[in-house]
Amino acid sequence: MNFRIILICLALTLSMSGALHAQTEEPRETQAEEKNPIEKIVEESEGNVEIIMSDDLLEQILATPKVGTQRPSSGQHSRQSGARRTGYRIQVFSDGHNPSSLQARAKARGSAISARLPKYRGQVYTFSKSPYWYTTVGNFATIGEANAALQELKRTFPSFSSEMRVVKSSIVKLK
């Protein structure tokens, strides 16, 4: 955990030092004369770095997801508040062939849906149950809602409409 915090601090410090360096009006040194930013931080801080952040942010950074749980795909990092219950989602990707590209293709499918239909941002879930990768969309309480969404998705994405179907799933009941 401490290693993760140190890496985050270094990244933040590097980005801030670059911004401060860009704001100075002094002539820029040549690349050969510039010190490595990490070496500069180590020298100037004498090994003492203090990070001040809210408890909420620290909790998010240190939280580790449970194995086997469905998480929003990488492009979808919004946290949803609400209770979990049984409902329906639209499965838009399911494949177990050509394992080297499965994860990327599953996430790409979810990203395409989020880009064209913003109402599903934060409701795209990409996960693996070896050897398969899946992408599901939405949090529908009834089969009727799910079927209506399925028809909309099929009209919007006819190239992979034959792969789409409604699946029973644990959903997040949005507040």
PAZAPA-4460 file (N, C-alpha, C; in steps of 0.05 Angstrom, whole numbers, plus 32768, in hexadecimal, padded with zeros to 4 digits):
% residues 175
    n_x    n_y    n_z   ca_x   ca_y   ca_z    c_x    c_y    c_z   seq   type   mol
   8010   7FE8   8000   8000   8000   8000   8011   8019   8000     1      M     A
   8026   8019   8010   8037   8031   8012   8045   8036   7FF7     2      N     A
   804B   8021   7FE9   8058   8024   7FCE   8045   8032   7FBB     3      F     A
   802B   802B   7FBC   8017   8038   7FAB   8015   8055   7FB1     4      R     A
   8015   805C   7FCA   8013   8078   7FD2   802C   8088   7FC9     5      I     A
   8043   807C   7FCB   805C   8089   7FC2   805B   808D   7FA4     6      I     A
   8052   8079   7F95   8050   807D   7F78   803C   8093   7F70     7      L     A
   8026   8094   7F7E   8012   80A9   7F79   801E   80C4   7F7F     8      I     A
   802C   80C6   7F95   8038   80E0   7F9D   804D   80E8   7F89     9      C     A
   805D   80D6   7F80   8071   80DC   7F6C   8064   80E6   7F52    10      L     A
   804F   80D9   7F4A   8041   80E2   7F31   8036   80FE   7F35    11      A     A
   8029   8103   7F4C   801F   811E   7F51   8035   8133   7F52    12      L     A
   804A   812C   7F5F   8060   813F   7F62   806D   8145   7F47    13      T     A
   8070   8130   7F37   807B   8134   7F1C   806A   8146   7F0B    14      L     A
   8050   8141   7F0C   803E   8152   7EFC   803E   816F   7F05    15      S     A
   8040   8173   7F20   8041   818E   7F2A   805B   819B   7F24    16      M     A
   8071   818D   7F26   808B   8199   7F20   808D   81A0   7F03    17      S     A
   8081   8191   7EF1   8081   8197   7ED5   8071   81B1   7ED0    18      G     A
   805B   81B4   7EDD   804A   81CC   7EDA   8059   81E4   7EE5    19      A     A
   8066   81E2   7EFC   8075   81F8   7F07   808C   81FF   7EF5    20      L     A
   809A   81EC   7EEB   80B1   81F0   7ED9   80A8   8200   7EC0    21      H     A
   8090   81F8   7EB6   8086   8205   7E9D   807F   8222   7EA3    22      A     A
   8079   822A   7EBC   8070   8245   7EC3   8088   8257   7EC7    23      Q     A
   80A0   824D   7ECD   80B7   825E   7ED2   80BF   826C   7EB8    24      T     A
   80CA   8284   7EBC   80D2   8293   7EA4   80F0   8291   7E9F    25      E     A
   80FE   8282   7EAF   811B   827F   7EAB   8120   826E   7E92    26      E     A
   8136   8272   7E85   813C   8261   7E6E   813F   8244   7E76    27      P     A
   8135   8232   7E66   8135   8216   7E6C   8151   820A   7E68    28      R     A
   8159   81F9   7E7B   8173   81EC   7E79   8171   81D7   7E63    29      E     A
   8187   81CF   7E58   8187   81B9   7E44   8180   819F   7E52    30      T     A
   8177   818C   7E42   816F   8172   7E4D   8186   8165   7E5D    31      Q     A
   819E   8168   7E53   81B5   815B   7E60   81BA   8167   7E7C    32      A     A
   81B5   8181   7E80   81BA   818E   7E99   81A4   818A   7EAD    33      E     A
   818B   8184   7EA4   8174   8181   7EB6   8177   8167   7EC6    34      E     A
   816E   8169   7EE0   816F   8152   7EF1   8155   8142   7EEC    35      K     A
   8157   8129   7EF1   8140   8117   7EF0   812D   8121   7F06    36      N     A
   8113   8126   7F00   8100   8130   7F14   80FF   8120   7F2E    37      P     A
   8102   8106   7F2C   8101   80F5   7F43   811A   80FA   7F55    38      I     A
   8131   80FC   7F48   8149   8102   7F57   8147   811D   7F65    39      E     A
   813B   8130   7F57   8138   814B   7F62   8126   814A   7F7A    40      K     A
   8110   813B   7F79   80FE   8139   7F90   810C   812C   7FA7    41      I     A
   811B   8116   7FA2   812A   8108   7FB7   813E   811B   7FC5    42      V     A
   814C   812B   7FB5   8160   813D   7FC0   8153   8154   7FD1    43      E     A
   813E   8160   7FC6   8131   8177   7FD3   8121   816F   7FEB    44      E     A
   8115   8157   7FEB   8104   814F   8001   8113   8141   8017    45      S     A
   812C   8139   8012   813C   812A   8024   812E   8111   802E    46      E     A
   811D   8105   801C   810F   80EC   8022   80F5   80F0   8031    47      G     A
   80EE   8108   8038   80D5   810D   8047   80C0   8119   8034    48      N     A
   80AB   810A   802F   8096   8113   801E   807C   8110   802E    49      V     A
   806D   8125   8030   8053   8125   803E   803D   8129   802A    50      E     A
   8029   8117   802B   8013   8118   8019   7FFA   811D   802A    51      I     A
   7FEB   8131   8021   7FD2   8138   802F   7FBB   8134   801B    52      I     A
   7FA9   8122   8023   7F92   811C   8012   7F7A   8114   8024    53      M     A
   7F62   8116   8018   7F4B   8110   8028   7F49   80F1   802D    54      S     A
   7F3B   80EA   8042   7F38   80CE   8048   7F2A   80BF   8032    55      D     A
   7F16   80CC   8025   7F08   80C0   800F   7F1A   80B8   7FF8    56      D     A
   7F2C   80CB   7FF1   7F3F   80C6   7FDB   7F52   80AF   7FE2    57      L     A
   7F5C   80B0   7FFB   7F6E   809A   8004   7F60   807F   8003    58      L     A
   7F47   807E   800C   7F37   8065   800B   7F34   805B   7FEF    59      E     A
   7F2F   806D   7FDC   7F2C   8064   7FC0   7F46   805A   7FB5    60      Q     A
   7F5C   8067   7FBC   7F76   805E   7FB1   7F7E   8043   7FBC    61      I     A
   7F78   803E   7FD6   7F81   8026   7FE3   7F6D   800F   7FE0    62      L     A
   7F55   8014   7FD7   7F41   7FFF   7FD5   7F49   7FEB   7FC0    63      A     A
   7F46   7FD2   7FC7   7F4C   7FBD   7FB3   7F32   7FAE   7FAD    64      T     A
   7F2B   7FAB   7F94   7F12   7F9E   7F8D   7F12   7F81   7F94    65      P     A
   7EFB   7F76   7F9B   7EF9   7F5A   7FA1   7EFC   7F4A   7F87    66      K     A
   7F09   7F33   7F88   7F0D   7F22   7F71   7EF2   7F17   7F68    67      V     A
   7EEE   7F18   7F4E   7ED5   7F0D   7F42   7EBE   7F20   7F42    68      G     A
   7EC1   7F38   7F4B   7EAB   7F4B   7F4A   7EAB   7F5A   7F30    69      T     A
   7E94   7F62   7F27   7E93   7F71   7F0E   7E99   7F8E   7F14    70      Q     A
   7EAA   7F9A   7F04   7EB1   7FB6   7F08   7EAC   7FC5   7EEE    71      R     A
   7EA7   7FDF   7EEF   7EA4   7FEE   7ED7   7EBE   7FEC   7EC7    72      P     A
   7EBC   7FEC   7EAD   7ED4   7FEA   7E9C   7EE6   8002   7EA0    73      S     A
   7EFF   8000   7E96   7F13   8014   7E9C   7F0A   8030   7E94    74      S     A
   7EFB   8033   7E7F   7EF1   804D   7E78   7EDB   8057   7E89    75      G     A
   7ED1   8047   7E9A   7EBA   804E   7EAB   7EC1   804C   7EC8    76      Q     A
   7ECA   8062   7ED3   7ED3   8061   7EEF   7EC0   806D   7F03    77      H     A
   7EA8   8075   7EFB   7E96   8082   7F0D   7E8C   806D   7F22    78      S     A
   7E8A   8077   7F3B   7E7F   8066   7F50   7E61   806A   7F51    79      R     A
   7E53   8054   7F53   7E36   8055   7F55   7E2E   8050   7F72    80      Q     A
   7E1B   8060   7F7B   7E11   805B   7F96   7DF7   804D   7F93    81      S     A
   7DF2   8039   7FA2   7DD9   802A   7FA1   7DDC   800E   7FAB    82      G     A
   7DC6   8001   7FAE   7DC6   7FE6   7FB8   7DC7   7FD2   7FA1    83      A     A
   7DD3   7FBB   7FA5   7DD4   7FA7   7F91   7DBB   7F95   7F93    84      R     A
   7DB1   7F8C   7F7C   7D9A   7F7B   7F7C   7D9A   7F6B   7F61    85      R     A
   7D89   7F58   7F5E   7D87   7F49   7F46   7D77   7F59   7F31    86      T     A
   7D82   7F59   7F19   7D75   7F67   7F03   7D80   7F5D   7EE9    87      G     A
   7D82   7F70   7ED6   7D8A   7F68   7EBB   7D9F   7F7C   7EB0    88      Y     A
   7DB0   7F71   7E9E   7DC3   7F81   7E8F   7DC3   7F77   7E72    89      R     A
   7DCE   7F87   7E61   7DD0   7F7F   7E45   7DED   7F76   7E40    90      I     A
   7DF0   7F5D   7E39   7E0B   7F52   7E32   7E11   7F5A   7E16    91      Q     A
   7E27   7F6A   7E12   7E2E   7F74   7DF8   7E47   7F67   7DED    92      V     A
   7E55   7F58   7DFE   7E6E   7F4A   7DF6   7E72   7F31   7E06    93      F     A
   7E78   7F1B   7DF9   7E7E   7F02   7E06   7E90   7EF2   7DF3    94      S     A
   7EA8   7EED   7DFB   7EBA   7EDE   7DE9   7ED0   7ED1   7DF9    95      D     A
   7ED8   7EB9   7DF0   7EEE   7EAA   7DFD   7F03   7EA2   7DE9    96      G     A
   7F01   7EAB   7DD0   7F14   7EA4   7DBB   7F29   7EBB   7DB9    97      H     A
   7F41   7EB4   7DB0   7F56   7EC7   7DAD   7F5B   7ED7   7DC6    98      N     A
   7F64   7ECA   7DDC   7F67   7ED6   7DF6   7F79   7EEE   7DF7    99      P     A
   7F8B   7EF1   7DE5   7F9E   7F08   7DE7   7F90   7F23   7DE3   100      S     A
   7F79   7F23   7DD5   7F6C   7F3D   7DD0   7F51   7F3F   7DDD   101      S     A
   7F49   7F2C   7DED   7F2D   7F2C   7DF8   7F28   7F44   7E0A   102      L     A
   7F39   7F49   7E1C   7F35   7F5F   7E2F   7F32   7F79   7E20   103      Q     A
   7F44   7F7E   7E0E   7F43   7F97   7DFF   7F2A   7F9A   7DEE   104      A     A
   7F21   7F84   7DE2   7F09   7F85   7DD2   7EF0   7F89   7DE3   105      R     A
   7EF0   7F7C   7DFB   7ED9   7F7F   7E0D   7ED7   7F9C   7E17   106      A     A
   7EEE   7FA8   7E1E   7EED   7FC3   7E27   7EE7   7FD7   7E11   107      K     A
   7EF0   7FD1   7DF9   7EEA   7FE2   7DE2   7ECC   7FE2   7DDC   108      A     A
   7EC0   7FCC   7DDF   7EA3   7FCA   7DDA   7E94   7FDC   7DEE   109      R     A
   7E9C   7FDA   7E08   7E90   7FEB   7E1C   7E95   8008   7E18   110      G     A
   7EAD   800F   7E10   7EB4   802B   7E0B   7EA3   8036   7DF3   111      S     A
   7E9F   8026   7DDF   7E8F   802F   7DC8   7E73   8035   7DD1   112      A     A
   7E68   8024   7DE2   7E4C   8029   7DEB   7E4B   8042   7DFC   113      I     A
   7E5E   8046   7E0E   7E5E   805E   7E1F   7E61   8077   7E0F   114      S     A
   7E70   8076   7DFA   7E75   808D   7DE9   7E5C   8095   7DD9   115      A     A
   7E4E   8081   7DCE   7E36   8087   7DBE   7E1D   808A   7DCE   116      R     A
   7E1B   807E   7DE5   7E04   8080   7DF7   7E0C   8088   7E13   117      L     A
   7E10   80A2   7E17   7E1B   80AB   7E31   7E0A   80A3   7E49   118      P     A
   7DF1   809D   7E46   7DE1   8096   7E5D   7DEB   807C   7E6A   119      K     A
   7DFB   806C   7E5C   7E06   8053   7E67   7E22   8057   7E73   120      Y     A
   7E2C   8070   7E74   7E46   8074   7E81   7E44   806D   7E9E   121      R     A
   7E57   805D   7EA7   7E57   8054   7EC3   7E46   803A   7EC6   122      G     A
   7E3A   8031   7EB0   7E2A   8018   7EB2   7E34   8004   7E9D   123      Q     A
   7E4E   8005   7E96   7E5A   7FF2   7E84   7E6D   7FE1   7E95   124      V     A
   7E69   7FC7   7E95   7E78   7FB5   7EA6   7E87   7FA0   7E95   125      Y     A
   7EA2   7FA0   7E97   7EB2   7F8D   7E88   7EC0   7F7C   7E9D   126      T     A
   7EBD   7F61   7E99   7EC9   7F4F   7EAC   7ED0   7F35   7E9F   127      F     A
   7EDE   7F24   7EAD   7EE8   7F0B   7EA2   7EDF   7EF4   7EB4   128      S     A
   7ED6   7EDE   7EA8   7ED3   7EC4   7EB5   7EE2   7EB1   7EA2   129      K     A
   7EFA   7EAB   7EA9   7F0D   7E9D   7E98   7EFF   7E85   7E8A   130      S     A
   7F03   7E82   7E70   7F14   7E91   7E5D   7F05   7EA8   7E50   131      P     A
   7EED   7EAD   7E58   7EDC   7EC1   7E4A   7EDE   7EDD   7E56   132      Y     A
   7ED9   7EF1   7E45   7ED7   7F0D   7E4D   7EBA   7F16   7E45   133      W     A
   7EAE   7F26   7E57   7E93   7F2F   7E53   7E92   7F4D   7E56   134      Y     A
   7E7F   7F5A   7E48   7E78   7F76   7E4D   7E5A   7F77   7E4E   135      T     A
   7E50   7F83   7E64   7E34   7F86   7E68   7E2E   7FA4   7E6C   136      T     A
   7E15   7FAC   7E66   7E0E   7FC8   7E68   7DF3   7FCB   7E77   137      V     A
   7DF2   7FDF   7E88   7DD9   7FE7   7E94   7DD3   7FDA   7EAF   138      G     A
   7DBF   7FE4   7EBC   7DB4   7FDA   7ED5   7D96   7FDC   7ED3   139      N     A
   7D89   7FC7   7ECA   7D6D   7FC7   7EC5   7D5E   7FB6   7ED9   140      F     A
   7D49   7FC1   7EE5   7D3A   7FB3   7EFA   7D28   7F9E   7EED   141      A     A
   7D1D   7FA4   7ED5   7D0A   7F92   7EC9   7D14   7F88   7EAE   142      T     A
   7D09   7F71   7EA6   7D10   7F66   7E8B   7D06   7F79   7E75   143      I     A
   7CF0   7F87   7E7A   7CE5   7F9A   7E66   7CF8   7FB1   7E61   144      G     A
   7D03   7FBC   7E76   7D17   7FD2   7E73   7D2F   7FC8   7E64   145      E     A
   7D38   7FB0   7E6B   7D50   7FA4   7E5E   7D4B   7F9F   7E41   146      A     A
   7D34   7F95   7E39   7D2D   7F8F   7E1D   7D2C   7FA9   7E0D   147      N     A
   7D20   7FBF   7E19   7D1F   7FD9   7E0B   7D3C   7FE3   7E06   148      A     A
   7D4D   7FE1   7E1A   7D69   7FE9   7E17   7D77   7FD8   7E02   149      A     A
   7D71   7FBE   7E02   7D7E   7FAC   7DEF   7D77   7FB5   7DD2   150      L     A
   7D5E   7FBC   7DCD   7D56   7FC5   7DB3   7D64   7FDE   7DAB   151      Q     A
   7D67   7FF1   7DBE   7D76   800A   7DB9   7D93   8004   7DB2   152      E     A
   7DA0   7FF3   7DC1   7DBC   7FEC   7DBC   7DBF   7FDE   7DA1   153      L     A
   7DAC   7FCC   7D9A   7DAE   7FBE   7D80   7DAB   7FD2   7D69   154      K     A
   7D99   7FE6   7D6C   7D96   7FFA   7D57   7DAF   800B   7D54   155      R     A
   7DBB   8012   7D6B   7DD3   8023   7D6B   7DEC   8015   7D62   156      T     A
   7DEE   7FFB   7D68   7E06   7FEB   7D61   7DFE   7FD2   7D51   157      F     A
   7DF5   7FD5   7D38   7DEC   7FBE   7D29   7E02   7FAA   7D23   158      P     A
   7E1B   7FB3   7D22   7E31   7FA1   7D1B   7E36   7F8B   7D30   159      S     A
   7E2E   7F8F   7D48   7E30   7F79   7D5C   7E16   7F74   7D6A   160      F     A
   7E00   7F7B   7D5D   7DE6   7F76   7D6A   7DDF   7F59   7D6E   161      S     A
   7DEA   7F48   7D5C   7DE4   7F2B   7D5F   7DF1   7F1F   7D78   162      S     A
   7E05   7F2D   7D84   7E13   7F23   7D9C   7E05   7F2C   7DB6   163      E     A
   7DF3   7F40   7DB3   7DE7   7F4C   7DCB   7DCF   7F3B   7DD6   164      M     A
   7DCD   7F3A   7DF0   7DB6   7F2D   7DFC   7DB2   7F37   7E19   165      R     A
   7D9A   7F33   7E24   7D94   7F3A   7E3F   7D9E   7F23   7E51   166      V     A
   7DAB   7F2A   7E67   7DB4   7F16   7E7A   7DAC   7F1F   7E96   167      V     A
   7DA5   7F0B   7EA7   7D9F   7F10   7EC3   7DB9   7F16   7ED1   168      K     A
   7DB9   7F2A   7EE3   7DD2   7F32   7EEF   7DCC   7F40   7F0A   169      S     A
   7DE1   7F41   7F1A   7DE0   7F52   7F32   7DE3   7F6F   7F28   170      S     A
   7DD1   7F80   7F2F   7DD2   7F9C   7F25   7DD4   7FAF   7F3C   171      I     A
   7DDB   7FC8   7F35   7DDC   7FDE   7F48   7DC2   7FED   7F45   172      V     A
   7DB2   7FEF   7F5A   7D9A   7FFE   7F59   7DA2   801B   7F5F   173      K     A
   7DA1   802C   7F4A   7DAA   8047   7F4C   7D97   8057   7F5D   174      L     A
   7DA2   8069   7F6D   7D92   807A   7F7F   7D88   8092   7F70   175      K     A
***
